[in-house]
Each structure stands twice: as C-alpha cells, then as structure tokens.
Amino acid sequence: MDHTFTAIDMRKQGQDVERRVLAQAVKWHAEHRVLMNGDRTVIFR
C-alpha cells in the first residue's frame, strides 16, 4: 500500500487479508494443529 490507494482499495486489501488469514486458521484447525494451553494458543507448523 502507498499514498495512491483510495479508501475503497484499502478496504478491498484488508478484506483479502482477512479472508486469507481465516482460511489458514480453518485449515490449521482441521489439521488439529491448534491447541489451547491455559490462556495461550499454540499452533504447530
């Protein structure tokens, strides 16, 4: 991102990032790579 991005461009970029992060989290959860350890979340890569 730089100063040439409009508010709409920034929103689209943010939505894309959120989509990719959620997809990765769901994948890791389905692969049983996410564990809770007390108040902490442990993710095995």
C-alpha positions as MATLAB code, in Angstrom:
seq = 'MDHTFTAIDMRKQGQDVERRVLAQAVKWHAEHRVLMNGDRTVIFR';
ca = [
       0.000    0.000    0.000;
       1.070    3.544   -0.608;
      -0.414    7.031   -0.834;
      -2.078    6.288   -4.187;
      -4.531    3.790   -2.675;
      -8.090    5.004   -2.229;
     -10.254    4.130    0.768;
     -12.020    1.515   -1.361;
      -8.675   -0.016   -2.413;
      -7.578   -0.206    1.227;
     -10.863   -1.832    2.240;
     -10.523   -4.444   -0.511;
      -6.933   -5.147    0.526;
      -7.989   -5.545    4.163;
     -10.823   -7.897    3.235;
      -8.413  -10.017    1.200;
      -6.006  -10.266    4.139;
      -8.851  -11.234    6.493;
     -10.044  -13.886    4.037;
      -6.589  -15.450    3.731;
      -5.971  -15.426    7.493;
      -9.342  -17.040    8.221;
      -8.765  -19.715    5.561;
      -5.360  -20.544    7.071;
      -6.825  -20.713   10.598;
      -9.619  -23.052    9.481;
      -7.092  -25.273    7.681;
      -4.840  -25.494   10.746;
      -7.825  -26.241   12.985;
      -8.988  -29.028   10.646;
      -5.456  -30.476   10.708;
      -5.502  -30.470   14.557;
      -2.532  -28.096   14.673;
      -4.132  -25.602   17.065;
      -4.129  -26.307   20.808;
      -5.180  -24.272   23.813;
      -2.676  -24.223   26.692;
      -4.359  -22.330   29.504;
      -4.826  -18.785   28.236;
      -2.458  -19.308   25.310;
      -2.969  -20.680   21.831;
      -0.268  -22.988   20.453;
      -0.024  -23.523   16.687;
       2.205  -26.290   15.338;
       3.699  -25.608   11.935;
];
